[in-house]
Amino acid sequence: MKDKVTIHTLKRQKQSGQKICMVTAYDATFARVFDEAGADVLLVGDSLGMVIQGHESTLPVTMDQMVYHSAAVTRGTKRALVVGDMPFMSYQVSVEEAVRNAGRLVAEGRVGAVKLEGGAEFADVVSAITRASIPVMGHLGLTPQSVHKMGGYVVQGRDEDAARKILEDAIALERAGCFSLVLEGVPLELARTITQRLSIPTIGIGAGKYCDGQVLVCYDLLGMNPDFKPKFVKRYANLHGSMTDAAGAYFAEVRAGTFPDEEHSFKSKPIRLVASNPEGEATDSAEKLGPVYGAPV
């Protein structure tokens, strides 16, 4: 197994030009698969609110839920750096509460870093969390927790003023102590400028090829939702079709009575159920019972 990925590993990858591979994971099984496949970073995203829980946004996700899923992912991971999302209202109320909740993700969820959305307005939060020895990944551009403020899931930074604001936020987050920065839903030219300007690695999702790494939601890259395919997603498999076919075949065999067959059934020596009276002695009724599960003959 390769050495464990840390925040310092990611910085070296930026310096050497080696792209960073990041993907979301929400349970131990998926974490194990992606870790063995070579992921550098596993993000326990609050996107679980949509892909796991079925909500229309990430806003209903709670701290307890993030801790639960983070712990599951870390149990299935050996090499990758696990980053846990700080959900809506877990860090916006006060600096003290932000540090406490970040600490929960590390102590209870066992993550190696946390991620939070927002720019310069959260620089004091980032600084306080990093002072508590907890690495922080920033997140700029299309920030899902601000969906109502943005008026929907729309590309950010397309005009000069908006682009300048995102660049200034990126610089502020680096100065506040972020070890890395996710850029979501921004033009590739802006992402290239930010990536060149910062000494910390950038990881893009819908931000073009010039970022230091890329991240996708695992369900998207695996093709598990045929109804969801935004422009920035590339499907590397069609698991929806494969799983539908597999489940359909299973249901057909159950209905036909061909599963389970001999190969998938357990066997034992002949046995018969022995009935007894209150004194523990066998009764004549035992002789009438066939070879069913019970006391061995």
C-alpha positions in Angstrom: 0.0 0.0 0.0 1.2 3.5 -0.8 1.8 6.0 2.0 -1.2 7.6 3.7 -2.3 10.8 1.9 -2.1 13.9 4.0 -2.6 17.6 3.4 1.2 17.8 2.8 0.9 15.1 0.1 -1.6 17.3 -1.8 0.7 20.3 -1.6 3.5 18.3 -3.1 1.3 17.1 -5.8 0.5 20.6 -6.8 4.2 21.5 -6.8 5.1 18.5 -9.0 2.1 18.9 -11.3 0.5 15.6 -10.3 -3.2 15.9 -10.5 -5.3 15.2 -7.4 -8.1 12.6 -7.6 -11.0 13.3 -5.3 -14.5 11.6 -5.1 -17.3 11.6 -2.7 -18.1 8.5 -0.5 -20.8 8.0 2.0 -20.3 4.5 3.4 -17.6 2.0 4.2 -18.1 -0.2 1.1 -17.9 2.6 -1.4 -14.9 4.1 0.5 -13.1 0.8 0.3 -13.7 0.5 -3.5 -12.5 4.0 -4.2 -9.5 3.8 -1.8 -8.3 0.6 -3.5 -8.8 2.2 -6.9 -6.4 4.9 -6.0 -8.3 8.0 -4.7 -6.2 10.6 -3.1 -9.1 12.2 -1.3 -12.5 10.9 -0.2 -15.0 13.7 0.5 -17.9 12.8 2.8 -20.1 15.5 1.1 -23.3 17.0 2.5 -24.4 16.0 -1.0 -25.6 12.9 0.8 -28.7 15.0 1.5 -29.6 14.7 -2.1 -28.1 11.4 -3.3 -28.7 9.3 -0.1 -31.6 11.0 1.6 -33.5 12.2 -1.5 -33.8 15.9 -0.5 -33.8 18.7 -3.2 -30.8 20.4 -1.6 -28.1 19.8 1.0 -29.7 22.1 3.5 -31.5 19.5 5.7 -28.3 17.6 6.5 -27.4 17.6 10.2 -24.1 17.4 12.1 -25.1 14.0 13.6 -25.6 12.7 10.1 -22.3 14.0 8.8 -20.5 12.4 11.8 -22.3 9.1 11.2 -21.4 8.9 7.5 -17.8 10.2 8.1 -17.2 7.4 10.6 -18.4 4.8 8.2 -16.2 6.2 5.4 -13.1 6.3 7.6 -13.6 2.7 8.6 -13.5 1.7 5.0 -10.4 3.8 4.1 -6.7 3.0 4.5 -4.8 5.3 2.2 -6.9 8.3 1.1 -7.3 11.5 3.0 -10.9 11.7 4.3 -12.5 15.2 4.3 -15.9 15.8 6.0 -18.3 18.5 5.0 -19.5 20.9 7.6 -23.3 21.1 7.0 -25.5 24.1 6.8 -25.6 26.1 10.1 -22.8 24.1 11.7 -20.3 27.0 11.3 -22.3 30.1 10.4 -23.7 30.9 13.9 -20.5 31.5 15.8 -16.8 30.8 15.7 -17.0 28.8 18.9 -19.7 26.6 17.5 -17.8 26.1 14.3 -14.7 24.9 16.1 -16.8 22.6 18.2 -18.5 21.0 15.2 -15.3 20.7 13.3 -13.9 18.9 16.3 -16.8 16.5 16.3 -16.0 15.5 12.7 -12.4 14.8 13.6 -13.0 13.2 17.0 -16.2 11.2 16.3 -16.1 11.0 12.5 -12.3 10.4 12.4 -11.8 12.6 9.3 -8.4 14.1 8.5 -9.8 17.5 7.5 -13.1 19.4 7.2 -14.6 21.5 4.3 -16.7 24.5 4.5 -18.3 26.8 2.0 -17.9 30.6 1.8 -15.3 33.3 1.2 -13.6 36.1 3.1 -16.6 36.4 5.4 -15.6 33.1 7.0 -11.9 33.8 7.2 -12.1 34.1 11.0 -13.8 30.7 11.2 -11.1 29.1 9.1 -8.4 30.7 11.2 -10.0 29.5 14.5 -10.5 25.9 13.2 -6.9 25.7 11.9 -5.7 27.1 15.3 -7.4 24.0 16.8 -5.1 21.9 14.6 -7.9 20.9 12.2 -7.1 21.3 8.5 -9.7 23.2 6.5 -10.6 22.9 2.8 -12.4 25.9 1.4 -15.2 25.9 -1.2 -16.0 28.8 -3.6 -18.1 29.4 -6.7 -21.3 27.5 -6.8 -21.8 26.8 -3.1 -24.9 24.6 -2.6 -25.6 25.8 0.9 -26.2 29.2 -0.6 -28.6 28.0 -3.3 -31.4 30.4 -2.2 -29.1 33.4 -2.3 -27.7 32.4 -5.7 -31.2 31.8 -7.1 -30.5 28.2 -8.1 -27.6 26.0 -9.1 -26.0 28.4 -11.6 -22.5 29.0 -12.8 -20.7 31.7 -10.7 -18.1 34.3 -11.7 -19.0 34.9 -15.3 -18.8 38.7 -15.2 -15.7 40.7 -14.2 -16.9 41.9 -10.8 -18.1 38.4 -9.7 -14.9 36.8 -10.9 -12.8 39.4 -9.0 -14.8 38.7 -5.8 -14.2 34.9 -6.1 -10.4 35.5 -6.7 -10.3 37.8 -3.6 -12.1 35.2 -1.6 -9.7 32.5 -2.7 -6.7 34.6 -1.6 -8.4 35.4 1.8 -9.1 31.7 2.4 -5.5 30.8 1.7 -4.3 33.5 4.1 -6.7 32.3 6.7 -5.1 28.9 6.6 -7.0 26.7 4.1 -4.8 23.8 2.9 -6.9 23.4 -0.3 -9.8 24.9 -2.2 -12.7 23.4 -4.1 -13.8 25.5 -7.1 -17.3 24.6 -8.2 -19.3 25.9 -11.2 -16.9 28.6 -12.3 -15.5 29.4 -15.8 -12.3 27.5 -16.6 -10.4 30.8 -17.2 -11.2 32.0 -13.7 -10.2 28.6 -12.2 -6.9 28.8 -14.1 -6.2 32.3 -12.7 -7.0 31.2 -9.1 -4.9 28.0 -9.5 -1.9 30.0 -10.7 -2.3 32.6 -8.0 -2.6 30.3 -5.0 0.2 28.2 -3.5 -2.5 25.7 -2.2 -4.0 23.2 -4.5 -7.4 23.8 -6.2 -9.8 21.0 -6.9 -12.5 21.6 -9.5 -16.0 20.4 -10.1 -17.4 22.1 -13.1 -14.4 24.4 -13.2 -12.4 23.1 -16.1 -9.1 21.3 -16.6 -6.7 23.8 -15.1 -7.4 23.0 -11.5 -4.8 21.0 -9.5 -7.3 18.2 -9.2 -10.9 17.1 -9.8 -13.8 15.9 -7.7 -17.1 14.3 -8.7 -20.0 12.8 -6.8 -19.5 9.1 -6.9 -23.1 8.3 -8.0 -22.7 10.7 -10.9 -19.5 9.2 -12.3 -20.9 5.7 -11.9 -24.0 6.5 -13.8 -26.5 5.6 -11.0 -29.0 8.3 -11.8 -30.0 8.4 -15.5 -32.1 11.5 -15.0 -29.2 13.7 -13.7 -26.4 14.6 -16.1 -25.2 18.2 -15.8 -22.6 19.5 -18.3 -19.6 18.9 -16.1 -20.3 15.3 -15.3 -18.8 12.4 -17.3 -20.2 8.9 -16.7 -17.6 6.2 -16.5 -20.1 3.4 -16.0 -23.8 2.7 -16.3 -24.5 1.2 -12.9 -28.2 2.1 -13.0 -28.6 -0.2 -16.0 -26.4 -3.0 -14.5 -28.2 -2.9 -11.1 -31.6 -2.8 -12.7 -30.8 -5.8 -14.8 -29.3 -7.7 -11.9 -32.2 -7.0 -9.6 -34.7 -7.9 -12.3 -32.9 -11.3 -12.9 -33.0 -12.0 -9.1 -36.7 -11.2 -8.9 -37.5 -13.4 -11.9 -35.7 -16.4 -10.4 -37.4 -16.0 -7.1 -40.8 -15.8 -8.8 -39.9 -18.9 -10.9 -38.7 -20.9 -7.9 -35.3 -21.4 -9.4 -33.5 -19.4 -6.6 -32.3 -20.6 -4.2 -31.1 -23.9 -5.8 -29.0 -26.7 -4.4 -25.8 -24.7 -4.9 -27.1 -21.9 -2.7 -28.7 -24.0 0.1 -27.2 -25.5 3.3 -27.3 -29.2 4.0 -27.0 -31.4 7.1 -27.3 -35.0 8.2 -30.9 -36.3 8.4 -32.6 -34.8 11.5 -36.1 -35.0 13.0 -37.9 -32.9 15.5 -38.2 -34.8 18.8 -41.1 -33.7 21.0 -41.0 -34.3 24.7 -43.3 -34.2 27.6 -42.8 -31.9 30.6 -40.5 -34.6 32.2 -38.2 -34.5 29.2 -39.1 -37.9 27.9 -39.8 -38.4 24.1 -43.4 -38.9 23.1 -44.9 -41.2 20.5 -45.8 -38.1 18.4 -42.1 -37.8 17.6 -42.3 -40.9 15.4 -44.8 -39.2 13.1 -42.6 -36.2 12.3 -40.4 -36.2 9.2 -36.8 -35.0 8.7 -37.2 -31.3 9.7 -34.9 -29.0 11.6 -34.7 -29.9 15.3 -32.8 -32.4 17.4 -30.4 -34.6 15.5 -31.4 -38.3 15.1 
